[in-house]
Structure formats: structure tokens, C-alpha cells
Amino acid sequence: MQTSFTHHQSAHCENGVASNLLKNNGLNISEPMVFGIGSGLFFVYLPFIKVNHAPAISYRTLPGQIFNKVANRLNLKIKRQKFSSTVNANKALDENLKNNIPTGLQVGVYHLSYFPDEYRFHFNAHNLVVYGKTETDYLISDPVMETVTTLTHDELDKVRFAKGAFAPRGQMYYPIQIPKDVDFKSAIIKGIKNTCRDMLAPMPIVGVRGIKFVSRQIRKWPLKHGVRKANHYLAQMVRMQEEIGTGGGGFRFIYAAFLQEASVILNNEELKTLSKEMTQIGDSWRDFAVEASRIYKNRSAKEDAYNSIADELLDIANREEIFFKKLKKAIS
């Protein structure tokens, strides 16, 4: 069984799956447009939740929310299903494939055999598309991979029913209705307003204030936890930022591309200028990651290294605060 499906590589899994599934259904929408309309850009620091023995940090909204918001704002219908058993999960997936419906899945990363070992850890919010099946394998389009790949039937069962935080429980999803005329303009404005609201939220662990809070915490880590644990916390932060779903820096570049596209659709020059500014902020996130990695790999020559990168992060937070206030104004 093989459905008609075209694989396009993307920077981030959920945007990529959404964009690929919608393109497959006749709606030509880019990955940045999915990310922007779906208000994927976010920041939250959750010190009371530990991921890989370090405080949880997320640079994006909850799994599934991007596609749900895109559907809501463009008036599309998506069907989502979760399952209590592999038998039922496989039956539903095979039924879709038989009906020529490529299907999005939420999966765990740890047992993805085509991922290099250093990228395989317990993270259950990865997304991919299954577009066919042979006697031994399922045909996989994982948007972060250059080309299509495969998983054996057993391997797919394992990743669909991975245990732990955000356990996918066999979740599958696919578009079931796309209107002929789609209003991109109002969807873009709603998406931008939502992101500005999130990033300027008056809560201490969310958005710009959350980034400032982490900056203050980083200064305390070495004394409070000792250098070894502080380094681990920092390494986990960078991993969440740069490796898991393109995180901090990468998301800024995708958002900049979205603003570039949005400026044309809305005929708004200010968005083009802001797009360039967001690219520069993305570069600063990347620089922060490089400096942080020097510290936890013990290669930093800076005397006061932790305070130094805390300063870098605070500067990013201040620039993002100004940026999102300008962005909010640009579309009001």
C-alpha cells in the first residue's frame, strides 16, 4: 500500500508535517506560514518539572497546538485519534493508507532507528507522516530528514506507544476538510496577536519574562548546585534550544521567514523590517548556545562565564520585549 505523497524537508517536525499534509490536500502553505499562523513561537521555564534531570524549558507551544490553531484560523477540519492498544492503532492507520490518506503521527524519538544515536533520547513530541506500508515496513516521511525512510512494523509500534511525558498513545491525525477559499490575512493577524500576547505575558515563567527569569537562575546555578549539575542544566537548555525541534535560534529564523511572507500578503512593509530584526535575534540565540556549550564542555576561558552568558540572555530578552511590542503595534 502506498499513498500519493510528496516529501518536503523542513526545519521543524510539527510545522513540516502540517505543511506536507496540507500541500498533499491541495492547500499550498509553507512551513513558516504554518508556524506563524499556528503561533508556534513561545517560551516557558518549568523548574518544577524535570526533563533528563534538568528543569524543563520549552521554546514552543504544546505538541499539536500549532496544527490545531492553523486549522482553527484557516477553517480546516483535522481528525485526531488516540488509542489504548497497538492493534486498534494499526487497524486505523492501515485503513487510512488503504484509502490513500497519508497520516500524521506523534511519536517518541528514542526508538527511531533512522535517527543518529546522539539524537535519540526520551522525547515524545516528535511528528512524522506514514504514507505507505509493505509486508515488513511502514513508509515514513519524517520532515526533518532529507529523504523518505522506513520503520519496521514493530519499530513503529514502539515509537507510537512510547512511555513517559507527553506519551503519544498512538496518536494519529490528518485533514478531513479544506475549504476552497482560505483567508490567509485574518489568520496571519490572529497568529501574530497570539504570539505577541504569549511572549509579553505578565507571568514570571512565560515569554520574555520567562527568559529574564532563566537569566537570573543561571547566575545562581554554580553556587546553588555545584559546577557539575550547573553544567548539566546548561547543556540541557542548549539541547532543548538547538537540537529538539530547532528550539530557540531556529524558531526565530522560521518566524522571520513567516514575517517576510506575511509582509507581502498583508502589504505591510513594517513586517519586512521586523523580519530582519528577528533574524538578528536568532543569531544572538545561536551565539548564546555556542558560548554556553563552551562552558559545559569546560572550554570557556572567561573568568565569570556563568554571569557572562546570563548577561547575553538578558540582552536577548530585552530585545525580544522591544521587538514584540513593535510587532503588536505593526498589525494593530
C-alpha positions as CSV (number, residue, x, y, z in Angstrom):
1,M,0.0,0.0,0.0
2,Q,1.3,3.4,-0.9
3,T,-0.5,6.7,-1.0
4,S,0.3,9.6,-3.3
5,F,2.5,11.8,-1.2
6,T,5.4,14.2,-1.8
7,H,8.1,14.6,0.9
8,H,9.4,18.1,1.6
9,Q,12.2,18.6,4.2
10,S,11.5,21.2,6.9
11,A,13.3,22.7,9.9
12,H,10.8,21.5,12.4
13,C,8.7,18.4,12.6
14,E,5.2,19.6,13.5
15,N,5.3,22.5,11.0
16,G,6.7,20.2,8.4
17,V,4.1,17.5,8.9
18,A,1.3,20.1,8.8
19,S,2.6,21.8,5.7
20,N,3.2,18.5,3.9
21,L,-0.2,17.1,4.8
22,L,-2.0,20.3,3.7
23,K,0.0,20.5,0.4
24,N,-0.9,16.9,-0.2
25,N,-4.6,18.0,0.2
26,G,-4.2,20.9,-2.3
27,L,-3.5,23.8,0.1
28,N,-0.1,25.3,-0.7
29,I,1.2,26.6,2.6
30,S,4.8,26.9,3.6
31,E,6.4,25.7,6.8
32,P,7.0,29.3,8.2
33,M,3.3,30.2,7.4
34,V,2.2,27.2,9.4
35,F,4.4,28.2,12.3
36,G,3.3,31.8,12.3
37,I,-0.4,31.3,11.9
38,G,-0.2,28.4,14.4
39,S,1.6,30.7,16.9
40,G,4.3,28.2,17.5
41,L,6.9,30.6,19.0
42,F,6.8,30.5,22.7
43,F,8.9,30.3,25.8
44,V,8.2,28.7,29.2
45,Y,10.5,27.7,32.0
46,L,9.2,24.9,34.3
47,P,11.7,24.4,37.2
48,F,9.3,22.1,39.0
49,I,9.2,19.6,36.0
50,K,12.4,17.8,35.3
51,V,13.4,16.5,31.8
52,N,16.5,14.4,31.6
53,H,17.2,15.5,35.3
54,A,17.1,19.3,34.5
55,P,14.4,22.0,34.6
56,A,12.0,21.8,31.7
57,I,12.4,24.6,29.2
58,S,10.2,24.8,26.1
59,Y,10.7,27.2,23.2
60,R,7.4,26.2,21.6
61,T,3.7,25.7,22.4
62,L,2.4,22.3,23.4
63,P,2.5,19.4,20.9
64,G,-0.4,19.5,18.5
65,Q,-1.3,23.1,19.2
66,I,0.4,24.6,16.1
67,F,-1.7,22.4,13.7
68,N,-4.8,22.9,15.7
69,K,-4.5,26.7,15.6
70,V,-3.8,26.6,11.9
71,A,-6.9,24.5,11.3
72,N,-9.0,26.8,13.5
73,R,-7.7,30.0,11.9
74,L,-8.0,28.8,8.3
75,N,-11.3,27.0,8.9
76,L,-9.9,23.5,8.2
77,K,-11.0,20.3,9.9
78,I,-8.5,17.8,11.3
79,K,-9.3,14.4,12.7
80,R,-7.2,13.3,15.7
81,Q,-7.3,9.9,17.4
82,K,-5.6,8.2,20.3
83,F,-5.6,4.5,21.1
84,S,-5.3,2.2,24.1
85,S,-3.9,-0.7,22.1
86,T,-1.5,-1.2,19.2
87,V,-4.0,-3.5,17.5
88,N,-6.6,-0.7,17.2
89,A,-3.9,1.9,16.4
90,N,-2.5,-0.2,13.5
91,K,-6.0,-1.0,12.2
92,A,-7.0,2.7,12.0
93,L,-3.7,3.6,10.3
94,D,-3.8,0.7,7.8
95,E,-7.4,1.7,7.0
96,N,-6.3,5.3,6.2
97,L,-3.4,4.0,4.0
98,K,-5.9,1.8,2.1
99,N,-8.0,4.9,1.5
100,N,-5.0,6.9,0.2
101,I,-4.8,9.1,3.3
102,P,-1.2,9.9,4.4
103,T,-1.4,10.3,8.1
104,G,0.5,12.3,10.7
105,L,1.7,10.6,13.9
106,Q,3.0,11.9,17.2
107,V,5.9,9.6,18.3
108,G,8.8,9.1,20.7
109,V,12.3,9.8,19.4
110,Y,14.2,7.2,21.4
111,H,13.4,4.2,19.2
112,L,13.5,5.9,15.8
113,S,16.1,3.6,14.2
114,Y,16.9,6.1,11.4
115,F,18.0,8.8,13.8
116,P,21.7,9.0,14.7
117,D,22.4,7.8,18.3
118,E,23.2,11.2,19.7
119,Y,19.7,12.4,18.7
120,R,17.9,9.5,20.3
121,F,16.6,10.3,23.8
122,H,13.3,10.2,25.6
123,F,11.3,12.9,23.9
124,N,7.7,12.1,22.9
125,A,6.6,15.0,20.9
126,H,8.1,14.2,17.5
127,N,5.9,14.2,14.4
128,L,6.1,12.3,11.1
129,V,3.9,11.1,8.3
130,V,3.2,7.5,7.3
131,Y,2.4,7.3,3.6
132,G,2.5,3.6,2.9
133,K,3.1,0.0,4.0
134,T,4.9,-3.1,2.8
135,E,4.9,-6.6,4.3
136,T,7.7,-5.7,6.7
137,D,7.9,-1.9,6.9
138,Y,5.9,1.3,7.1
139,L,7.0,4.0,4.7
140,I,7.9,7.2,6.6
141,S,8.2,10.8,5.6
142,D,10.0,12.5,8.6
143,P,10.2,16.2,7.6
144,V,13.4,16.8,9.4
145,M,15.1,14.1,7.2
146,E,16.4,14.8,3.7
147,T,14.6,11.8,2.1
148,V,11.9,9.4,3.0
149,T,12.7,6.4,5.2
150,T,11.1,3.3,6.8
151,L,10.4,1.7,10.1
152,T,9.5,-1.9,10.7
153,H,6.0,-2.7,12.0
154,D,7.5,-3.4,15.5
155,E,9.5,-0.2,15.5
156,L,6.5,1.9,14.6
157,D,4.5,0.3,17.4
158,K,7.4,1.2,19.8
159,V,7.5,4.9,18.8
160,R,3.7,5.3,18.7
161,F,3.4,3.9,22.2
162,A,6.5,5.3,23.8
163,K,6.1,5.9,27.6
164,G,6.8,9.0,29.7
165,A,5.9,12.7,29.5
166,F,3.6,13.5,26.5
167,A,3.2,9.8,25.8
168,P,1.7,9.8,22.3
169,R,-0.7,6.9,22.9
170,G,-0.7,6.0,19.2
171,Q,-1.9,9.5,18.2
172,M,-2.7,10.0,14.6
173,Y,-4.1,13.0,12.7
174,Y,-5.0,14.1,9.2
175,P,-7.0,16.8,7.5
176,I,-10.6,15.8,6.5
177,Q,-11.9,19.1,5.2
178,I,-10.3,22.1,3.5
179,P,-12.4,25.0,2.2
180,K,-12.0,26.2,-1.4
181,D,-11.2,29.8,-0.3
182,V,-8.8,30.3,2.6
183,D,-8.5,33.7,4.3
184,F,-4.7,34.0,5.0
185,K,-4.9,37.7,6.0
186,S,-7.1,37.3,9.1
187,A,-5.3,34.0,10.1
188,I,-1.9,35.8,10.0
189,I,-3.2,38.7,12.1
190,K,-4.7,36.3,14.7
191,G,-1.5,34.2,14.7
192,I,0.7,37.3,15.3
193,K,-1.6,38.7,18.0
194,N,-1.5,35.4,19.9
195,T,2.3,35.2,19.8
196,C,2.7,38.8,21.0
197,R,0.3,38.1,23.8
198,D,2.2,34.9,24.8
199,M,5.7,36.5,24.6
200,L,4.6,39.6,26.5
201,A,2.6,37.7,29.1
202,P,2.6,39.1,32.6
203,M,3.7,35.7,34.1
204,P,7.2,35.2,35.6
205,I,8.0,31.9,33.8
206,V,6.4,32.7,30.3
207,G,7.6,34.6,27.3
208,V,10.1,37.4,27.7
209,R,9.7,37.5,31.5
210,G,10.5,33.7,31.5
211,I,13.7,34.3,29.6
212,K,14.7,37.0,32.1
213,F,13.9,34.6,34.9
214,V,16.2,31.9,33.5
215,S,18.9,34.5,33.1
216,R,18.7,35.2,36.9
217,Q,18.7,31.5,37.6
218,I,21.8,30.8,35.5
219,R,23.8,33.2,37.7
220,K,22.8,31.1,40.8
221,W,23.3,27.6,39.4
222,P,27.1,27.1,40.0
223,L,26.8,28.1,43.7
224,K,23.5,26.5,44.3
225,H,24.0,23.2,42.6
226,G,27.8,22.9,42.1
227,V,29.6,23.2,38.7
228,R,28.8,19.6,37.5
229,K,25.0,20.0,37.9
230,A,25.0,23.6,36.6
231,N,26.8,22.4,33.5
232,H,24.2,19.7,33.0
233,Y,21.4,22.2,33.4
234,L,23.1,24.4,30.8
235,A,23.7,21.5,28.4
236,Q,20.0,20.5,28.6
237,M,18.9,24.1,28.0
238,V,21.1,24.2,24.8
239,R,19.8,20.8,23.8
240,M,16.2,22.0,24.1
241,Q,17.1,25.1,22.2
242,E,19.2,23.8,19.3
243,E,18.5,20.1,18.9
244,I,15.0,19.3,19.9
245,G,12.8,20.6,17.1
246,T,15.1,23.5,16.3
247,G,14.1,25.4,19.5
248,G,15.3,28.9,20.3
249,G,17.5,30.1,17.5
250,G,16.0,28.0,14.7
251,F,12.5,29.1,15.6
252,R,13.4,32.8,15.3
253,F,14.7,32.2,11.8
254,I,11.4,30.4,10.9
255,Y,9.4,33.2,12.4
256,A,11.5,35.8,10.5
257,A,10.6,33.9,7.3
258,F,6.9,33.9,8.3
259,L,7.0,37.7,8.8
260,Q,8.7,38.1,5.4
261,E,5.8,36.2,3.7
262,A,3.2,37.9,5.9
263,S,4.5,41.4,4.8
264,V,3.7,40.5,1.2
265,I,0.2,39.1,1.9
266,L,-0.7,42.0,4.2
267,N,1.1,44.5,2.1
268,N,2.9,45.7,5.3
269,E,6.5,47.0,4.9
270,E,7.0,47.2,8.7
271,L,6.8,43.4,8.9
272,K,9.7,43.1,6.4
273,T,11.8,45.3,8.7
274,L,10.8,43.3,11.8
275,S,11.7,40.1,9.9
276,K,15.3,41.3,9.6
277,E,15.4,42.2,13.3
278,M,14.1,38.7,14.3
279,T,16.8,37.1,12.2
280,Q,19.4,39.1,14.1
281,I,17.8,38.0,17.4
282,G,18.0,34.4,16.1
283,D,21.8,34.9,15.5
284,S,22.1,36.0,19.2
285,W,20.4,32.9,20.4
286,R,22.8,30.8,18.4
287,D,25.8,32.8,19.8
288,F,24.4,32.2,23.3
289,A,24.2,28.4,22.6
290,V,27.9,28.4,21.4
291,E,29.1,30.3,24.5
292,A,27.0,28.0,26.8
293,S,28.4,24.9,25.2
294,R,32.0,26.2,25.7
295,I,31.1,26.4,29.4
296,Y,29.7,22.9,29.9
297,K,32.4,21.4,27.8
298,N,34.9,23.3,30.0
299,R,36.4,25.2,27.2
300,S,35.4,28.7,28.2
301,A,38.3,30.9,29.1
302,K,36.0,33.6,30.6
303,E,36.6,34.2,34.3
304,D,33.0,34.9,35.1
305,A,31.5,32.6,32.5
306,Y,28.0,32.0,34.0
307,N,27.4,35.7,34.7
308,S,28.6,36.5,31.2
309,I,26.1,34.2,29.4
310,A,23.3,35.3,31.8
311,D,24.0,38.8,30.6
312,E,23.8,37.6,27.0
313,L,20.4,36.0,27.7
314,L,19.1,39.1,29.5
315,D,20.1,41.2,26.4
316,I,18.1,38.8,24.2
317,A,15.1,39.1,26.5
318,N,15.2,42.9,26.4
319,R,15.5,42.9,22.6
320,E,12.6,40.5,22.2
321,E,10.4,42.6,24.6
322,I,11.0,45.7,22.3
323,F,10.5,43.5,19.2
324,F,7.1,42.0,20.2
325,K,5.8,45.4,21.3
326,K,6.7,46.8,17.9
327,L,5.2,43.8,16.2
328,K,2.0,44.2,18.1
329,K,1.8,47.8,17.0
330,A,2.6,46.9,13.4
331,I,-0.6,44.9,13.0
332,S,-3.0,46.8,15.2
